[in-house]
């Protein structure tokens, strides 16, 4: 802050942040639509201000809107008065007036710049609110679409069930038709039996006719009546011929219909691949019916032949009557009997004709029923195929809606991260470790549940304690089934920010045995279970290789330390330390004016590949302080801090970035009643709980936005000061145990994480300045 006193005695203050605005942002940017002139007209590069010039007003000055750079402001502030004559007060007053006018112009310019920035901030806030509203509207639309699709799917399921019922009804009708055909066959067999008896009767009649031929010689007297009878027989024969012709026409029509039915059956057979078996049965039934029709034709042909024989017999009889006209005086009783027999035969023939017609009608109705059943089956099939196409379309639309939902969720996450960066909040991820083999795994003993609503899916967790439910919402919640890969995907963009020139800090918090070290380091010897630190390094070095064709070159340095009993230890130092805990060197923490934290005399190693860093990590893991307690066989007894310093330069654009990635594995909080610590373990537990209590005090102060934040109460909070109160991107993993016996500690951890998530630490700032002189210092 610069202090300037004007000629009226008022004190003016200029903020250092406004002084640091570079020439790119100060020159050429219009304020309220006005273009700016260079500062040379004010600072001696153009016309000098004469004493007679009118003072500048709020609307501008004689030189228009003037632009300032850092050099111009520093030159103006450091300008010394030219004293040719120290007793010439008039000249000194004029110089002072001139100087004051230029200061007023500078101050007015800063005021306009501040107003411009405030307007831009309001615009950004408005656009952010509009984006949030649009996100809410999109979520509502997605809910409505999902409900519509669910209703459509239920309707389609109802339609499918109704179609299945229709198919069952059609099958029942087909079975009924088959039964009717069986009955018709039985009736046809009865007719054949009656036909055989008739044929026997005809044989007997023929024999009687032969015997009657001998007696006809005596029937000359009955010649006239026989002639009339012959005439009537001829008329009846004509009727029979006409009936036979009509029957033949009917048979031809039936054959044509049969041909058309067969063609339709062949067409339907290709379309109804699903019901091939039923169609084959129908074809067999049709073949049987065709054989029956052919047998009926044979019967009709036999009747025709029989009639022809009767006609020939009548002709023979007429010829014999002509021959034996003289012997026609036979008894009329025999003639009456013959007439009665002939009438009986005619009645039997007419009865057979009626039976044949009835059978043909039954055959036609059976074929019609079969055709109708085939048509209904075809319609059912086409309707089913249409419904299947509609269901496929609905499934495609559902897939599109799910894809849009995923894209909306990605956009929501991106906007949420942008909002958090603008607000400066600490992001918090919650991870629940799986139950161990010796822990209770009953369903009644589960203390955590995960809401699945659209607003809180994947971000909420509920804890049940003594019948009371506690609900918490974080930026992300990982269930016990979540893999290391799924966890790393959520923080990969945050790790990428370190290469882009930001300060990034990720630290794990939780009670002893909750899985903090597993989350950060993983399980040794299992590549698929690598932790966040190895995966982050692999991503950084892969990105380094991919950006080389674009002109980027990176230099990276690694340092690792632990805070053990409020003492800093260098974990990759080549010098040995005393076994009892006192290091050979005393390390001090310092903060510079740029917000960086430096640890003096800390070993910093240049690295060029992920393998080199992995070797250093193994060395640090072997040097780290661990111990056995009743809660954990290998409990971390110190706070582990991994720092990767990144310096990048683009040779083609001369752009420089300087980022830092801090990955911290905090020691776990524990209760003495559960851990059973004694001796050195007791001292370690007290130091750990004290440092974590100091971290809680800092979080409380930040949440309440107090003027004083007690960062110096412990080495841990003092080391984390840039991450908790600076301009870095900070994320906290809260690890909790699902063991019902640890429900109290889990509830405390979740409450602490909620307070951390509500803290505002400032907007992250990208570092694009060059490398500092002390390049071998580890800083945050």
C-alpha positions in Angstrom: 0.0 0.0 0.0 1.4 3.4 -1.1 0.7 6.5 0.9 0.5 9.9 -1.0 -0.4 13.2 0.5 -1.9 15.9 -1.7 -1.8 19.6 -1.4 -5.1 19.7 0.6 -3.7 17.5 3.3 -5.8 14.4 2.3 -4.0 11.0 2.3 -4.4 8.8 -0.7 -3.6 5.0 -0.8 -2.7 3.0 -3.8 -2.9 -0.8 -3.4 0.2 -2.8 -4.4 -2.0 -5.2 -6.4 -3.1 -2.4 -8.6 0.6 -1.4 -9.0 1.5 -4.9 -10.1 -0.9 -4.8 -13.0 1.2 -5.5 -16.1 1.5 -3.4 -19.2 -0.6 -5.9 -21.1 -3.7 -5.1 -18.9 -3.0 -1.4 -18.3 -2.4 -0.3 -21.9 -5.0 -0.6 -24.6 -8.0 -1.7 -22.4 -10.9 0.7 -22.9 -12.7 1.9 -19.7 -16.5 2.6 -20.3 -15.8 2.6 -24.1 -13.1 5.3 -24.0 -9.6 4.7 -25.5 -6.6 5.5 -23.4 -3.5 7.5 -24.3 0.0 6.7 -23.2 1.3 8.1 -20.0 4.1 10.0 -21.7 1.9 13.1 -22.0 1.8 13.2 -18.2 5.3 11.9 -17.3 7.3 14.2 -19.5 7.2 12.2 -22.8 4.8 14.7 -24.5 3.7 18.2 -23.7 4.4 19.6 -20.2 1.6 20.7 -18.0 1.9 24.5 -17.8 0.8 26.4 -14.7 -2.1 28.0 -16.6 -3.7 24.7 -17.4 -7.1 24.1 -15.9 -7.2 21.3 -13.3 -8.6 18.0 -14.5 -12.3 17.3 -13.9 -14.3 14.1 -13.4 -15.1 14.0 -17.1 -11.4 13.8 -18.1 -8.4 16.1 -18.5 -6.8 18.2 -21.2 -5.0 15.1 -22.4 -8.1 12.8 -22.6 -8.1 9.5 -20.9 -4.5 8.6 -19.9 -3.0 5.1 -19.6 -0.5 4.1 -16.9 2.0 1.3 -16.7 3.9 0.1 -13.7 7.1 2.0 -14.8 5.1 5.2 -15.2 3.6 4.9 -11.7 6.9 4.2 -10.2 8.5 7.0 -12.1 5.7 9.3 -10.9 6.1 8.2 -7.3 9.9 8.4 -7.3 10.1 11.7 -9.1 12.2 14.3 -7.3 11.6 18.0 -7.6 14.1 20.0 -9.7 15.5 22.6 -7.4 17.4 25.2 -9.4 16.7 27.9 -6.8 15.8 26.6 -3.4 14.4 29.9 -2.4 12.2 30.3 -5.5 8.9 29.3 -3.8 6.8 30.3 -6.8 8.6 27.8 -9.0 8.4 25.2 -6.3 4.7 25.8 -5.9 4.1 25.5 -9.6 6.1 22.2 -9.7 4.1 20.9 -6.8 0.8 21.9 -8.5 2.0 20.2 -11.6 2.9 17.1 -9.6 -0.4 17.1 -7.8 -2.3 17.4 -11.1 -0.5 14.4 -12.4 -1.2 12.5 -9.2 -4.9 13.4 -9.6 -4.9 12.1 -13.1 -3.2 8.8 -11.9 -5.7 8.4 -9.1 -8.7 9.1 -11.3 -7.4 6.5 -13.7 -7.1 4.0 -10.9 -10.7 4.8 -9.8 -12.0 4.3 -13.4 -10.1 1.0 -13.5 -11.5 -0.1 -10.2 -15.0 0.8 -11.5 -14.4 -1.2 -14.7 -13.3 -4.2 -12.7 -16.3 -4.0 -10.4 -18.6 -3.9 -13.5 -16.9 -6.9 -14.9 -17.2 -8.7 -11.6 -21.0 -7.9 -11.6 -21.3 -9.2 -15.2 -19.5 -12.4 -14.3 -21.7 -12.9 -11.2 -24.8 -12.4 -13.4 -23.6 -14.8 -16.0 -22.8 -17.4 -13.3 -26.4 -17.0 -11.9 -27.8 -17.5 -15.3 -25.7 -20.6 -15.8 -26.9 -22.0 -12.5 -30.5 -21.3 -13.5 -30.0 -23.1 -16.8 -28.5 -26.1 -15.0 -31.5 -26.3 -12.7 -33.8 -26.1 -15.7 -31.9 -28.8 -17.6 -32.1 -31.0 -14.5 -35.9 -30.4 -14.3 -36.3 -31.2 -18.0 -34.3 -34.4 -17.6 -36.5 -35.4 -14.7 -39.6 -34.8 -16.8 -38.2 -36.8 -19.8 -37.2 -39.6 -17.5 -40.8 -39.8 -16.1 -42.2 -39.8 -19.7 -39.9 -42.6 -20.8 -40.8 -44.6 -17.7 -44.5 -44.2 -18.5 -44.0 -45.1 -22.1 -42.0 -48.2 -21.1 -44.8 -49.3 -18.7 -47.4 -48.8 -21.5 -45.3 -50.9 -23.9 -45.1 -53.7 -21.3 -48.9 -53.7 -21.0 -49.2 -53.8 -24.8 -46.7 -56.8 -24.9 -48.8 -58.6 -22.3 -52.0 -58.0 -24.3 -50.3 -59.3 -27.5 -49.2 -62.4 -25.7 -52.8 -63.0 -24.5 -54.0 -62.5 -28.1 -51.5 -65.1 -29.3 -52.7 -67.6 -26.6 -56.3 -67.0 -27.8 -55.3 -67.7 -31.4 -53.6 -70.9 -30.4 -56.8 -72.0 -28.6 -58.9 -71.2 -31.7 -56.4 -73.3 -33.8 -56.7 -76.2 -31.4 -60.6 -75.9 -31.7 -60.3 -75.9 -35.5 -58.2 -79.1 -35.3 -60.8 -80.8 -33.1 -63.6 -79.9 -35.6 -61.5 -81.3 -38.4 -61.1 -84.6 -36.5 -64.9 -84.7 -36.0 -65.4 -84.1 -39.7 -63.0 -87.0 -40.5 -65.0 -89.3 -38.3 -68.3 -88.1 -40.0 -66.6 -88.8 -43.4 -65.7 -92.3 -42.3 -69.4 -92.9 -41.3 -70.4 -91.7 -44.7 -68.0 -94.1 -46.4 -69.5 -96.9 -44.4 -73.0 -96.0 -45.4 -71.8 -95.7 -49.0 -70.5 -99.3 -48.9 -73.9 -100.4 -47.6 -75.5 -98.5 -50.5 -73.2 -100.1 -53.0 -74.3 -103.5 -51.6 -77.9 -102.5 -52.0 -77.3 -101.4 -55.5 -75.7 -104.8 -56.2 -78.8 -106.5 -54.9 -80.9 -104.2 -57.0 -78.9 -105.0 -60.1 -79.5 -108.7 -59.4 -83.2 -108.1 -59.0 -83.2 -106.1 -62.2 -81.7 -109.1 -64.0 -84.3 -111.3 -62.6 -86.9 -108.7 -63.6 -85.6 -108.7 -67.2 -87.1 -112.1 -67.6 -90.4 -111.0 -66.3 -90.6 -107.8 -68.4 -91.8 -109.8 -71.4 -95.1 -110.0 -69.7 -95.4 -106.3 -69.1 -96.6 -105.2 -72.6 -99.8 -103.9 -71.0 -97.8 -101.5 -68.8 -95.8 -100.1 -71.8 -97.4 -96.7 -71.7 -96.8 -96.3 -68.0 -93.3 -97.4 -68.5 -92.8 -94.8 -71.2 -94.1 -92.1 -68.9 -91.7 -93.5 -66.2 -88.8 -93.4 -68.7 -89.7 -89.8 -69.6 -89.7 -88.9 -65.9 -86.4 -90.7 -65.5 -84.9 -88.7 -68.4 -86.1 -85.5 -66.9 -84.5 -86.5 -63.6 -81.4 -87.5 -65.5 -81.2 -84.0 -66.9 -81.6 -82.5 -63.5 -78.7 -84.8 -62.3 -76.6 -83.6 -65.2 -77.2 -79.9 -64.4 -76.5 -80.6 -60.7 -73.3 -82.4 -61.7 -72.2 -79.4 -63.9 -72.9 -77.1 -61.0 -71.0 -79.3 -58.6 -68.1 -79.4 -61.1 -68.1 -75.6 -61.3 -68.2 -75.5 -57.5 -65.3 -77.9 -57.4 -63.3 -75.8 -59.8 -64.0 -72.7 -57.7 -62.9 -74.6 -54.6 -59.7 -75.7 -56.4 -59.0 -72.0 -57.4 -59.6 -70.9 -53.8 -57.3 -73.7 -52.7 -54.6 -72.6 -55.1 -54.9 -69.0 -53.8 -54.9 -70.3 -50.2 -51.8 -72.3 -50.9 -50.1 -69.3 -52.4 -51.1 -67.1 -49.4 -49.8 -69.9 -47.1 -46.4 -69.9 -48.9 -46.2 -66.1 -48.6 -47.1 -66.2 -44.9 -44.7 -69.0 -44.3 -41.8 -66.7 -45.3 -43.0 -63.9 -43.1 -43.9 -65.9 -40.0 -40.6 -67.4 -39.2 -41.5 -67.5 -35.5 -44.6 -69.7 -36.0 -43.1 -72.1 -38.6 -44.2 -75.2 -36.6 -47.9 -74.0 -36.4 -47.9 -73.2 -40.1 -46.5 -76.7 -41.0 -49.4 -78.2 -39.0 -51.9 -76.1 -40.8 -50.4 -77.1 -44.2 -50.6 -80.8 -43.2 -54.3 -80.2 -42.3 -54.8 -78.6 -45.7 -53.2 -81.6 -47.4 -55.5 -83.9 -45.5 -58.5 -81.7 -46.6 -57.2 -81.9 -50.2 -57.0 -85.7 -50.0 -60.5 -85.7 -48.6 -61.7 -83.5 -51.5 -60.1 -85.8 -54.0 -61.8 -88.8 -52.3 -65.1 -86.9 -52.5 -64.4 -86.4 -56.2 -63.8 -90.1 -56.6 -67.1 -90.7 -54.9 -68.9 -88.3 -57.2 -67.3 -90.0 -60.2 -68.5 -93.3 -58.9 -72.0 -91.9 -58.6 -71.8 -90.6 -62.2 -70.6 -94.0 -63.4 -73.5 -95.6 -61.5 -76.0 -93.3 -63.1 -74.5 -94.0 -66.5 -74.8 -97.6 -65.9 -78.4 -97.1 -64.8 -79.1 -95.1 -68.0 -77.5 -97.9 -70.0 -79.7 -100.3 -68.2 -82.7 -98.1 -68.9 -81.8 -98.1 -72.6 -81.4 -101.8 -72.4 -84.7 -102.1 -70.7 -86.4 -99.9 -73.3 -84.9 -102.0 -76.1 -86.1 -105.1 -74.4 -89.5 -103.5 -73.9 -89.6 -102.9 -77.6 -88.7 -106.5 -78.2 -91.1 -107.8 -75.7 -94.1 -105.5 -76.4 -96.2 -108.6 -76.9 -95.4 -109.9 -73.4 -96.3 -106.9 -71.3 -99.2 -108.4 -69.6 -97.3 -109.2 -66.4 -98.6 -108.6 -62.9 -98.7 -105.0 -61.8 -97.7 -105.9 -58.3 -94.1 -106.7 -59.5 -94.0 -103.4 -61.4 -95.2 -101.5 -58.3 -92.5 -103.2 -56.3 -89.9 -102.3 -58.8 -91.2 -98.7 -58.9 -91.0 -98.6 -55.1 -87.5 -99.8 -55.2 -86.5 -97.3 -57.9 -88.0 -94.5 -55.9 -86.2 -95.7 -52.8 -82.9 -95.6 -54.8 -83.7 -92.1 -56.0 -84.3 -91.0 -52.4 -81.0 -92.5 -51.3 -79.2 -90.8 -54.2 -80.6 -87.4 -53.3 -79.7 -88.0 -49.6 -76.1 -88.8 -50.6 -76.1 -85.6 -52.8 -77.2 -83.6 -49.8 -74.5 -85.2 -47.6 -71.9 -84.4 -50.2 -73.0 -80.8 -50.3 -72.9 -80.5 -46.5 -69.4 -82.0 -46.5 -68.3 -79.5 -49.1 -69.8 -76.6 -47.1 -68.0 -77.9 -43.9 -64.8 -78.1 -45.9 -65.2 -74.5 -47.1 -66.0 -73.2 -43.6 -62.9 -75.1 -42.3 -60.7 -73.5 -45.0 -62.2 -70.1 -44.2 -61.4 -70.5 -40.5 -57.9 -71.6 -41.3 -57.4 -68.6 -43.6 -58.8 -66.2 -41.0 -56.5 -67.7 -38.4 -53.5 -67.3 -40.7 -54.5 -63.7 -41.4 -54.9 -63.0 -37.7 -51.6 -64.6 -36.9 -49.9 -62.5 -39.6 -51.6 -59.3 -38.3 -50.4 -60.2 -34.8 -46.9 -60.8 -36.1 -46.8 -57.5 -37.9 -48.2 -55.7 -34.8 -45.6 -57.4 -32.7 -42.8 -56.3 -35.1 -44.1 -52.7 -35.0 -44.2 -52.7 -31.3 -40.7 -54.2 -31.2 -39.5 -51.3 -33.5 -41.2 -48.8 -31.2 -39.5 -50.4 -28.2 -36.1 -50.2 -30.0 -36.8 -46.5 -30.7 -37.7 -45.9 -27.1 -34.5 -47.7 -26.0 -32.5 -45.5 -28.3 -34.2 -42.4 -27.0 -33.5 -43.6 -23.5 -29.9 -44.1 -24.3 -29.7 -40.6 -25.8 -31.4 -39.2 -22.6 -28.9 -41.1 -20.5 -26.0 -39.7 -22.6 -27.4 -36.2 -22.2 -27.8 -36.8 -18.5 -24.1 -37.8 -18.3 -23.1 -34.8 -20.3 -25.2 -32.6 -18.0 -23.6 -34.1 -15.0 -20.1 -33.4 -16.5 -21.2 -29.8 -17.1 -22.6 -29.6 -13.6 -19.3 -30.8 -12.2 -17.4 -28.3 -14.3 -19.6 -25.4 -13.3 -19.5 -26.6 -9.7 -15.7 -26.6 -9.8 -15.7 -23.1 -11.4 -18.1 -21.9 -8.7 -15.8 -23.3 -6.0 -12.8 -21.7 -7.6 -14.6 -18.4 -7.8 -15.7 -18.7 -4.2 -12.4 -20.0 -3.1 -13.8 -22.9 -1.1 -11.8 -26.0 0.0 -13.2 -29.0 -1.9 -13.9 -32.1 0.2 -14.1 -35.7 -1.0 -15.3 -38.4 1.4 -14.2 -42.0 1.1 -15.5 -45.0 3.1 -13.1 -47.9 3.3 -14.4 -51.5 3.0 -15.0 -53.6 6.1 -12.0 -55.8 7.2 -12.2 -59.5 7.7 -12.3 -59.2 11.5 -15.0 -56.5 11.5 -18.8 -57.0 11.7 -20.4 -57.2 8.3 -24.0 -57.8 9.2 -26.7 -55.8 7.4 -28.1 -54.5 10.8 -24.7 -53.2 11.7 -24.3 -50.9 8.7 -24.1 -47.3 9.8 -23.7 -45.6 6.4 -26.3 -45.1 3.7 -26.0 -43.3 0.4 -29.0 -41.3 -1.0 -29.6 -41.9 -4.7 -31.7 -38.8 -5.7 -30.6 -36.8 -8.7 -29.6 -33.8 -6.6 -27.4 -35.7 -4.1 -26.4 -38.8 -6.0 -22.7 -39.5 -5.5 -22.4 -36.5 -3.2 -24.3 -37.4 0.0 -23.8 -39.8 2.9 -26.0 -40.5 5.9 -24.7 -41.8 9.2 -27.0 -43.5 11.7 -26.1 -43.3 15.4 -28.4 -44.5 18.2 -31.4 -44.3 16.0 -30.6 -40.7 14.9 -29.7 -39.9 11.3 -27.0 -37.4 10.4 -26.9 -36.2 6.7 -23.8 -34.8 5.1 -23.2 -33.5 1.5 -19.7 -33.1 0.0 -18.3 -32.5 -3.5 -17.9 -36.3 -4.0 -18.6 -39.4 -1.9 -16.8 -42.7 -2.6 -18.5 -45.9 -1.4 -16.4 -48.9 -0.2 -16.7 -50.5 -3.7 -14.9 -47.5 -5.3 -11.5 -48.5 -6.8 -8.3 -46.4 -6.8 -8.7 -45.7 -10.5 -12.2 -44.2 -9.9 -10.9 -42.0 -7.1 -8.0 -40.7 -9.2 -10.2 -39.8 -12.1 -12.0 -37.3 -9.9 -8.8 -35.4 -9.0 -6.9 -35.8 -12.3 -8.0 -32.3 -13.5 -6.8 -30.9 -10.2 -3.4 -32.5 -10.7 -3.3 -31.1 -14.2 -3.6 -27.6 -12.7 -0.1 -27.9 -11.2 1.3 -28.2 -14.7 -0.7 -25.1 -15.7 1.0 -23.0 -13.1 -1.3 -23.3 -10.0 -0.5 -24.3 -6.5 -2.3 -27.5 -5.7 -2.7 -29.2 -2.3 -4.4 -32.5 -1.6 -4.4 -33.9 1.9 -6.0 -36.9 3.6 -7.7 -36.6 7.0 -9.3 -39.2 9.3 -8.9 -41.5 12.3 -6.3 -44.2 12.6 -7.1 -47.2 10.3 -9.5 -45.3 8.1 -7.4 -45.8 4.9 -5.6 -42.5 4.5 -2.2 -44.0 3.6 -3.9 -46.5 1.2 -5.6 -43.7 -0.6 -2.4 -41.6 -1.0 0.2 -44.4 -1.5 -1.7 -47.5 -2.3 -0.7 -51.1 -1.6 3.0 -52.0 -2.4 3.4 -54.8 -4.9 -0.1 -54.4 -6.4 0.0 -52.1 -9.4 -3.8 -52.0 -9.8 -4.0 -50.6 -6.3 -1.6 -47.7 -6.7 -2.5 -44.6 -4.7 -3.0 -40.9 -5.6 0.7 -40.0 -5.4 2.0 -42.6 -7.9 -0.9 -42.0 -10.3 -0.5 -38.2 -10.1 3.2 -38.5 -11.0 2.5 -40.9 -13.9 -0.1 -38.4 -15.3 2.3 -35.4 -14.9 5.2 -37.1 -16.7 2.9 -38.4 -19.5 1.5 -34.9 -20.0 5.1 -33.6 -20.0 6.0 -35.9 -22.9 2.8 -35.0 -24.8 3.4 -31.3 -24.6 7.0 -31.4 -25.8 5.9 -31.1 -29.5 4.1 -27.8 -28.5 7.4 -26.3 -27.4 7.0 -26.9 -23.6 10.0 -28.0 -21.5 9.6 -28.8 -17.8 12.0 -29.1 -14.9 10.8 -30.9 -11.8 12.1 -31.1 -8.2 10.9 -33.3 -5.4 11.1 -33.0 -1.6 9.6 -35.2 1.1 9.4 -34.5 4.8 7.5 -35.6 7.9 6.4 -33.8 11.0 7.1 -36.1 14.0 6.4 -34.8 17.5 6.4 -31.2 16.2 9.8 -31.7 14.6 10.5 -31.6 10.8 12.4 -34.5 9.4 13.9 -34.8 5.9 12.9 -38.2 4.5 15.3 -38.3 1.5 18.3 -36.8 3.1 21.6 -38.8 2.7 22.6 -38.0 6.3 21.5 -40.3 9.0 19.4 -39.2 11.9 19.5 -40.2 15.5 17.5 -43.3 16.3 15.6 -41.6 19.2 14.0 -39.0 17.0 16.2 -35.8 17.1 17.3 -34.9 13.6 20.8 -33.8 12.8 19.5 -30.6 11.3 17.1 -28.0 12.5 14.6 -27.0 9.7 12.7 -23.7 9.8 9.6 -22.7 7.9 9.5 -19.3 6.2 6.9 -17.5 4.1 7.9 -14.9 1.5 5.9 -12.0 0.1 4.5 -14.0 -2.8 2.8 -16.5 -0.5 5.3 -19.3 -0.9 6.5 -21.4 2.1 10.2 -22.3 2.2 11.8 -25.0 4.4 15.5 -24.2 4.9 18.2 -26.9 4.3 15.6 -29.4 3.0 16.8 -31.9 0.4 15.5 -31.1 -3.1 16.1 -33.6 -5.9 15.8 -33.0 -9.6 13.7 -35.8 -11.2 13.1 -36.7 -14.9 10.9 -39.8 -14.7 8.2 -41.4 -12.6 10.7 -44.3 -11.8 13.0 -41.9 -10.1 10.2 -40.5 -8.0 9.0 -44.0 -7.1 12.5 -44.8 -5.9 12.5 -41.7 -3.6 9.0 -42.6 -2.4 10.2 -46.1 -1.3 13.1 -44.5 0.4 10.8 -42.0 2.2 8.4 -44.9 3.2 11.3 -46.8 4.8 12.4 -43.7 6.7 8.9 -42.7 7.9 7.9 -43.2 11.5 5.3 -46.0 11.9 4.2 -47.9 15.0 1.8 -50.6 16.1 -1.3 -49.8 18.2 -4.4 -51.7 19.2 -6.3 -49.9 16.3 -3.7 -50.4 13.5 -0.7 -52.7 13.1 1.2 -50.2 11.0 -0.1 -46.8 12.1 1.5 -43.7 10.7 3.0 -41.7 13.6 3.8 -38.5 11.6 2.4 -36.2 9.0 3.9 -37.0 5.6 4.3 -34.1 3.1 5.3 -34.8 -0.6 6.1 -31.7 -2.7 6.6 -31.6 -6.4 7.8 -28.3 -7.8 7.2 -27.7 -11.5 8.9 -25.1 -13.6 7.9 -24.9 -17.3 8.8 -22.7 -20.2 7.5 -22.5 -23.8 10.4 -21.7 -26.1 8.1 -20.6 -28.9 6.0 -18.2 -26.9 8.4 -17.4 -24.1 5.6 -18.2 -21.6 6.7 -19.4 -18.2 4.7 -21.2 -15.5 5.6 -22.3 -12.0 3.4 -24.7 -10.2 3.5 -26.8 -7.0 1.8 -30.1 -6.2 1.5 -30.9 -2.5 0.2 -34.4 -1.5 -0.1 -34.8 2.3 -0.9 -37.9 4.3 -1.9 -36.7 7.8 -1.4 -38.9 10.8 -4.6 -40.4 12.1 -6.5 -39.1 15.2 -7.0 -41.7 17.9 -8.3 -42.0 21.4 -6.0 -43.3 24.1 -8.7 -45.6 25.4 -8.8 -47.4 22.1 -5.2 -47.2 20.9 -3.7 -48.3 24.3 -0.6 -46.2 23.6 2.1 -46.0 26.2 5.6 -44.6 26.4 6.8 -43.2 23.1 3.5 -44.1 21.4 1.7 -42.0 24.1 3.9 -39.0 23.3 3.3 -39.5 19.6 -0.4 -39.7 20.1 -0.4 -36.5 22.1 1.6 -34.6 19.5 -0.7 -35.9 16.7 -3.9 -34.9 18.5 -2.4 -31.5 19.4 -1.5 -30.7 15.8 -4.9 -31.9 14.5 -6.6 -29.8 17.2 -4.7 -26.8 16.0 -5.8 -27.6 12.4 -9.4 -27.7 13.7 -8.9 -24.3 15.4 -7.6 -22.8 12.1 -10.6 -24.2 10.3 -13.0 -22.7 12.8 -11.3 -19.3 12.5 -11.5 -19.5 8.7 -15.1 -20.5 8.8 -16.0 -17.6 11.1 -13.8 -15.2 9.0 -11.9 -14.0 12.0 -9.2 -11.4 11.7 -6.6 -13.6 13.4 -6.1 -17.2 12.3 -3.8 -19.2 14.6 -1.5 -20.8 11.9 1.5 -20.6 14.2 0.0 -22.9 16.9 1.7 -26.0 15.3 4.2 -26.8 12.6 1.5 -28.6 10.6 -0.8 -25.5 10.3 2.1 -23.2 9.7 3.3 -25.4 6.9 -0.3 -25.6 5.5 -0.9 -21.8 5.7 -0.6 -21.2 1.9 -3.1 -24.1 1.3 -5.6 -23.0 3.9 -5.4 -19.2 3.7 -3.7 -18.5 0.4 -4.4 -18.7 -3.4 -4.0 -22.4 -4.0 -6.4 -25.1 -5.1 -7.0 -27.3 -2.1 -8.8 -30.6 -1.7 -9.3 -32.7 1.4 -10.0 -36.4 1.5 -11.9 -37.3 4.7 -11.4 -41.1 5.2 -13.9 -42.8 7.5 -14.2 -46.4 8.8 -17.5 -48.4 8.4 -16.9 -50.3 11.7 -19.8 -49.6 14.0 -17.4 -49.4 16.9 -15.9 -46.2 15.3 -19.2 -44.4 14.7 -18.3 -41.6 17.1 -14.9 -40.9 15.4 -16.6 -41.1 12.0 -19.2 -38.5 13.0 -16.5 -36.1 14.3 -14.6 -36.5 11.0 -17.7 -35.8 8.9 -18.6 -32.7 10.9 -15.0 -31.4 10.6 -15.1 -32.1 6.8 -18.3 -30.1 6.5 -16.7 -27.1 8.2 -13.6 -27.4 5.9 -15.9 -27.5 2.9 -17.5 -24.2 4.0 -14.2 -22.3 4.4 -13.3 -19.7 1.8 -9.5 -19.4 1.2 -9.4 -17.1 -1.8 -9.4 -17.4 -5.6 -6.6 -19.6 -7.1 -3.9 -17.6 -8.9 -1.8 -18.8 -11.7 2.0 -18.3 -11.3 3.6 -17.2 -14.6 6.7 -15.5 -13.2 10.2 -16.9 -13.6 12.2 -19.1 -11.2 13.3 -17.5 -8.0 16.9 -17.1 -7.0 16.7 -19.7 -4.2 15.8 -22.6 -6.6 16.8 -25.3 -4.2 14.2 -24.5 -1.6 11.0 -26.5 -1.1 7.9 -24.3 -0.9 4.1 -24.6 -1.0 
